[in-house]
């Protein structure tokens, strides 16, 4: 208890608020998947399944309850960035996977393989490691300070490299390789996503300061960040939907999480200089915690359809068949839908 008290006293009030909001976000988002799936099953019993083009779920209150729960989770995640550094908030998104897996095991009676449980444990250990060693949030008094950070040479160079890479991917690689190489769509989503999170954080800080009595809406920088958020989110949604429509969700999710989280942490380190206020030991510990989360995430996704016992090979065959039926997708190479 003494160690916990010492840690909580060492963490700033803003970091604590950000941590609570990030954990709440994971709880709401993780639970929303289960509630929405229950709603989809209930709607499918009396109408056409969503997977074959039906929209009867729109009349199902349970599905809407899940959607509202997800929106609440996303709002909490947005608010978390206003209080805590991205290096603390972004990796904690993996906890929604644990919550979803645990609730699916309890409510939907979906079996969780032993390796899946190990994946959950790894995510918890990695998340705890990052929380214990996360840098303190930089004290910012105006959105103009964030703008100054965003227009420093280091972050301008990063932004220029990201935009160049995105345009090359969209103009050259998407038309030729988008349907056959999973990294093309996910690369666009992840690169743009790292910029969108920095803008979301800037907008969140502006709103936090406004609600505290220091109006930031009078600054053009606030609206500039808002436009960047809108443009980036629309681009992300477009190419993430393309990736999910073309490739297996079980493959898209972990790869997207790894790339998006890695690039977001890199952008935050460059723009907000999170690691300038930390020792090498703390930085290495955070990296180890992040790698631990990645390992747990991959384990969870790879074993989510496996069952215990001698029927493992059968379950793997069923898993492959299941993905082919649901996604029109064969897990061979290339990772492409066969009906495209």
C-alpha positions as CSV (number, residue, x, y, z in Angstrom):
1,X,0.0,0.0,0.0
2,X,2.9,2.3,0.7
3,X,4.2,1.8,-2.8
4,X,0.8,2.6,-4.3
5,X,0.5,5.7,-2.2
6,X,4.0,6.9,-3.2
7,X,3.1,6.3,-6.9
8,X,-0.2,8.1,-6.7
9,X,1.4,11.1,-4.9
10,X,4.1,11.2,-7.6
11,X,1.5,11.3,-10.4
12,X,0.1,14.7,-11.3
13,X,-3.6,15.4,-11.0
14,X,-3.9,15.8,-14.8
15,X,-2.2,12.5,-15.4
16,X,-4.5,10.8,-12.9
17,X,-7.6,12.3,-14.6
18,X,-6.2,11.2,-18.0
19,X,-5.6,7.7,-16.6
20,X,-9.1,7.4,-15.2
21,X,-10.6,8.7,-18.5
22,X,-8.5,6.3,-20.6
23,X,-9.5,3.3,-18.4
24,X,-13.2,4.4,-18.5
25,X,-12.9,4.7,-22.3
26,X,-11.5,1.1,-22.6
27,X,-14.3,-0.2,-20.3
28,X,-17.1,1.5,-22.4
29,X,-15.6,0.6,-25.8
30,X,-14.9,-3.0,-24.8
31,X,-18.4,-3.5,-23.4
32,X,-20.0,-1.8,-26.4
33,X,-18.7,-4.6,-28.8
34,X,-20.6,-7.2,-26.7
35,X,-23.8,-5.2,-26.4
36,X,-23.8,-4.4,-30.1
37,X,-23.2,-8.1,-30.9
38,X,-26.1,-9.1,-28.6
39,X,-28.2,-6.6,-30.5
40,X,-27.1,-7.9,-33.9
41,X,-28.0,-11.5,-32.8
42,X,-31.3,-10.5,-31.5
43,X,-32.1,-8.5,-34.7
44,X,-30.9,-11.4,-36.9
45,X,-33.4,-13.7,-35.2
46,X,-36.3,-11.7,-36.6
47,X,-34.8,-10.1,-39.7
48,X,-32.0,-10.1,-42.2
49,X,-28.4,-10.4,-40.8
50,X,-26.2,-7.3,-41.1
51,X,-23.5,-9.5,-42.7
52,X,-25.7,-10.1,-45.7
53,X,-26.9,-6.6,-46.1
54,X,-29.7,-6.4,-43.6
55,X,-30.5,-3.3,-41.5
56,X,-33.0,-4.6,-39.1
57,X,-30.5,-4.0,-36.3
58,X,-31.3,-0.3,-36.6
59,X,-34.7,-1.0,-35.0
60,X,-33.0,-3.0,-32.1
61,X,-32.7,-1.0,-28.9
62,X,-29.9,-3.2,-27.7
63,X,-27.8,-2.3,-30.7
64,X,-28.3,1.4,-30.1
65,X,-27.4,0.9,-26.4
66,X,-24.1,-0.5,-27.6
67,X,-23.6,2.3,-30.0
68,X,-24.2,4.9,-27.3
69,X,-21.8,3.1,-25.0
70,X,-19.1,3.2,-27.7
71,X,-19.7,7.0,-28.3
72,X,-19.4,7.6,-24.5
73,X,-16.1,5.6,-24.6
74,X,-14.8,7.7,-27.5
75,X,-15.7,10.9,-25.8
76,X,-13.8,9.7,-22.7
77,X,-10.8,8.8,-24.9
78,X,-10.9,12.3,-26.5
79,X,-11.0,13.9,-23.0
80,X,-8.1,11.8,-21.8
81,X,-5.8,13.3,-24.3
82,X,-6.5,16.8,-22.9
83,X,-5.1,15.7,-19.5
84,X,-2.4,13.1,-20.1
85,X,0.4,12.5,-22.6
86,X,-0.3,10.3,-25.6
87,X,2.4,7.9,-24.5
88,X,0.1,7.1,-21.5
89,X,-3.3,7.2,-23.2
90,X,-2.8,5.5,-26.6
91,X,-1.4,2.1,-25.4
92,X,-4.2,1.7,-22.9
93,X,-6.6,1.3,-25.8
94,X,-5.5,-2.4,-25.7
95,X,-7.4,-2.9,-22.5
96,X,-10.7,-2.6,-24.4
97,X,-9.6,-5.9,-26.2
98,X,-9.3,-7.6,-22.8
99,X,-12.6,-6.3,-21.6
100,X,-14.3,-7.4,-24.8
101,X,-12.7,-10.9,-24.6
102,X,-13.6,-11.3,-20.9
103,X,-17.2,-10.2,-21.5
104,X,-17.5,-12.4,-24.6
105,X,-16.4,-15.4,-22.4
106,X,-18.9,-14.6,-19.7
107,X,-21.9,-13.2,-21.6
108,X,-21.7,-14.7,-25.1
109,X,-20.2,-18.0,-23.9
110,X,-17.3,-17.7,-26.3
111,X,-14.4,-19.8,-25.1
112,X,-11.2,-18.0,-24.2
113,X,-8.1,-20.1,-25.0
114,X,-5.3,-20.4,-22.4
115,X,-3.0,-18.4,-24.7
116,X,-5.8,-15.8,-24.9
117,X,-5.8,-15.5,-21.1
118,X,-2.0,-15.2,-21.3
119,X,-2.5,-12.4,-23.8
120,X,-4.8,-10.6,-21.4
121,X,-2.2,-10.9,-18.6
122,X,0.5,-9.5,-20.9
123,X,-1.7,-6.5,-21.8
124,X,-2.3,-5.8,-18.1
125,X,1.3,-6.1,-17.2
126,X,2.4,-3.9,-20.1
127,X,-0.3,-1.3,-19.4
128,X,0.7,-1.2,-15.7
129,X,4.4,-0.8,-16.6
130,X,3.5,2.2,-18.8
131,X,1.2,3.8,-16.2
132,X,3.9,3.5,-13.5
133,X,6.6,5.2,-15.7
134,X,4.6,7.6,-17.9
135,X,5.9,11.1,-18.1
136,X,4.1,14.0,-16.4
137,X,1.8,16.1,-18.6
138,X,3.3,19.3,-19.8
139,X,1.6,22.4,-18.3
140,X,0.1,24.4,-21.1
141,X,-1.7,27.8,-20.5
142,X,-2.9,28.5,-24.1
143,X,-3.6,26.8,-27.4
144,X,-1.0,29.1,-28.9
145,X,1.6,27.2,-26.9
146,X,0.5,24.0,-28.6
147,X,0.7,25.7,-31.9
148,X,4.3,26.8,-31.2
149,X,5.1,23.2,-30.4
150,X,3.4,22.0,-33.6
151,X,5.4,24.5,-35.7
152,X,8.8,23.7,-34.4
153,X,11.3,22.4,-37.0
154,X,11.3,18.8,-35.6
155,X,7.5,18.3,-35.8
156,X,7.2,20.2,-39.1
157,X,9.7,17.8,-40.6
158,X,7.8,14.8,-39.2
159,X,4.5,16.2,-40.6
160,X,6.1,16.8,-44.0
161,X,7.5,13.2,-44.1
162,X,4.0,11.8,-43.1
163,X,2.2,13.8,-45.7
164,X,4.7,12.9,-48.4
165,X,4.4,9.2,-47.5
166,X,0.6,9.4,-47.4
167,X,0.4,11.1,-50.9
168,X,2.8,8.5,-52.3
169,X,0.7,5.6,-50.9
170,X,-2.6,7.1,-52.1
171,X,-1.5,8.1,-55.6
172,X,0.9,5.3,-56.4
173,X,0.4,2.3,-54.2
174,X,-3.3,2.3,-53.4
175,X,-4.4,1.8,-57.1
176,X,-1.9,-0.9,-57.8
177,X,-1.4,-2.8,-54.5
178,X,-4.3,-1.7,-52.2
179,X,-6.3,-4.8,-52.8
180,X,-3.4,-7.2,-52.4
181,X,-1.1,-5.7,-49.7
182,X,-2.5,-5.0,-46.3
183,X,0.2,-2.5,-45.3
184,X,-1.0,0.0,-48.0
185,X,-4.4,0.9,-46.4
186,X,-3.1,0.4,-42.9
187,X,-0.1,2.6,-43.6
188,X,-2.3,5.5,-44.7
189,X,-4.6,5.1,-41.6
190,X,-1.7,4.9,-39.2
191,X,0.3,7.8,-40.6
192,X,-2.7,10.1,-40.7
193,X,-3.8,8.8,-37.3
194,X,-0.6,10.0,-35.6
195,X,-1.3,13.5,-36.8
196,X,-5.0,13.3,-35.9
197,X,-4.1,12.4,-32.3
198,X,-1.8,15.3,-31.9
199,X,-4.6,17.6,-33.2
200,X,-7.2,15.9,-31.0
201,X,-4.9,16.5,-28.0
202,X,-4.5,20.2,-29.0
203,X,-8.2,20.6,-29.4
204,X,-8.9,18.8,-26.1
205,X,-6.5,21.2,-24.3
206,X,-8.2,24.2,-25.9
207,X,-11.6,23.0,-24.7
208,X,-10.3,22.2,-21.2
209,X,-8.8,25.7,-20.9
210,X,-12.1,27.2,-22.2
211,X,-14.2,25.3,-19.7
212,X,-11.8,26.5,-16.9
213,X,-12.5,30.1,-17.8
214,X,-9.8,30.9,-20.4
215,X,-11.6,31.1,-23.7
216,X,-9.5,29.5,-26.4
217,X,-12.2,29.7,-29.1
218,X,-11.1,33.2,-30.0
219,X,-7.8,31.9,-31.3
220,X,-7.6,30.9,-35.0
221,X,-5.2,28.1,-34.0
222,X,-8.1,26.3,-32.2
223,X,-10.1,26.2,-35.4
224,X,-7.0,25.2,-37.5
225,X,-6.6,22.2,-35.2
226,X,-10.3,21.4,-35.6
227,X,-10.0,21.4,-39.4
228,X,-7.0,19.1,-39.2
229,X,-8.9,16.7,-36.9
230,X,-11.9,16.5,-39.3
231,X,-9.7,16.0,-42.4
232,X,-7.6,13.3,-40.7
233,X,-10.5,11.4,-39.1
234,X,-12.4,11.3,-42.5
235,X,-9.2,10.0,-44.2
236,X,-8.7,7.4,-41.5
237,X,-12.3,6.2,-41.6
238,X,-12.2,5.9,-45.4
239,X,-9.0,3.8,-45.6
240,X,-9.7,1.7,-42.5
241,X,-13.1,0.8,-44.0
242,X,-11.3,-0.2,-47.2
243,X,-8.9,-2.4,-45.2
244,X,-11.7,-4.1,-43.2
245,X,-13.7,-4.7,-46.3
246,X,-10.7,-6.2,-48.2
247,X,-8.8,-8.1,-45.5
248,X,-9.6,-10.3,-42.5
249,X,-10.4,-8.3,-39.4
250,X,-8.3,-10.6,-37.3
251,X,-5.3,-9.6,-39.4
252,X,-6.2,-5.9,-39.7
253,X,-6.8,-5.1,-36.0
254,X,-3.4,-6.1,-34.5
255,X,-1.4,-4.6,-37.4
256,X,-3.3,-1.4,-37.2
257,X,-3.0,-1.2,-33.4
258,X,0.8,-1.7,-33.6
259,X,1.4,0.9,-36.4
260,X,-1.0,3.5,-35.1
261,X,0.2,3.3,-31.5
262,X,3.9,3.3,-32.5
263,X,3.5,6.3,-34.8
264,X,1.3,8.2,-32.3
265,X,3.9,7.7,-29.6
266,X,6.7,8.9,-32.0
267,X,4.7,12.0,-32.9
268,X,4.0,12.8,-29.3
269,X,7.7,12.4,-28.4
270,X,8.7,14.8,-31.2
271,X,5.9,17.4,-30.6
272,X,5.5,17.4,-26.8
273,X,9.0,16.1,-26.1
274,X,7.6,13.6,-23.6
275,X,11.0,11.9,-23.1
276,X,13.0,15.0,-22.5
277,X,11.6,15.0,-18.9
278,X,12.5,11.3,-18.3
279,X,15.6,9.3,-17.5
280,X,16.9,6.6,-20.0
281,X,15.7,3.9,-17.5
282,X,12.1,5.2,-17.6
283,X,12.1,5.4,-21.4
284,X,13.4,1.9,-21.8
285,X,10.9,0.6,-19.2
286,X,8.0,2.3,-21.2
287,X,9.2,0.7,-24.4
288,X,9.3,-2.7,-22.8
289,X,5.8,-2.2,-21.5
290,X,4.6,-1.2,-25.0
291,X,6.3,-4.3,-26.5
292,X,4.6,-6.4,-23.8
293,X,1.2,-5.0,-24.8
294,X,1.9,-5.7,-28.4
295,X,2.7,-9.3,-27.6
296,X,-0.5,-9.7,-25.6
297,X,-2.6,-8.1,-28.4
298,X,-1.2,-10.5,-31.0
299,X,-1.8,-13.5,-28.8
300,X,-5.4,-12.5,-28.2
301,X,-6.1,-12.0,-31.9
302,X,-4.3,-15.2,-33.0
303,X,-6.0,-17.5,-30.5
304,X,-9.5,-15.9,-30.2
305,X,-11.1,-18.7,-32.2
306,X,-9.1,-21.6,-30.8
307,X,-10.5,-24.1,-28.2
308,X,-8.7,-26.3,-25.7
309,X,-8.1,-30.0,-26.1
310,X,-7.2,-32.5,-28.9
311,X,-9.7,-30.8,-31.3
312,X,-7.3,-27.9,-31.8
313,X,-6.5,-28.7,-35.4
314,X,-10.2,-29.0,-36.1
315,X,-10.9,-25.6,-34.4
316,X,-8.1,-24.1,-36.6
317,X,-9.8,-25.4,-39.7
318,X,-13.2,-24.1,-38.5
319,X,-11.5,-20.8,-37.8
320,X,-10.2,-20.6,-41.3
321,X,-13.7,-21.6,-42.7
322,X,-15.4,-19.1,-40.4
323,X,-13.3,-16.2,-41.7
324,X,-13.8,-17.3,-45.3
325,X,-17.5,-17.3,-44.8
326,X,-17.8,-14.0,-42.9
327,X,-15.2,-12.0,-44.8
328,X,-15.0,-13.7,-48.1
329,X,-11.3,-14.1,-47.2
330,X,-8.7,-16.8,-47.3
331,X,-5.8,-16.4,-44.9
332,X,-3.3,-17.4,-47.4
333,X,-1.0,-15.0,-49.3
334,X,-2.0,-12.6,-50.6
335,X,-4.4,-11.4,-47.9
336,X,-7.2,-10.5,-50.3
337,X,-10.9,-11.0,-50.5
338,X,-11.6,-13.6,-53.2
339,X,-14.7,-11.9,-54.5
340,X,-13.2,-8.5,-55.2
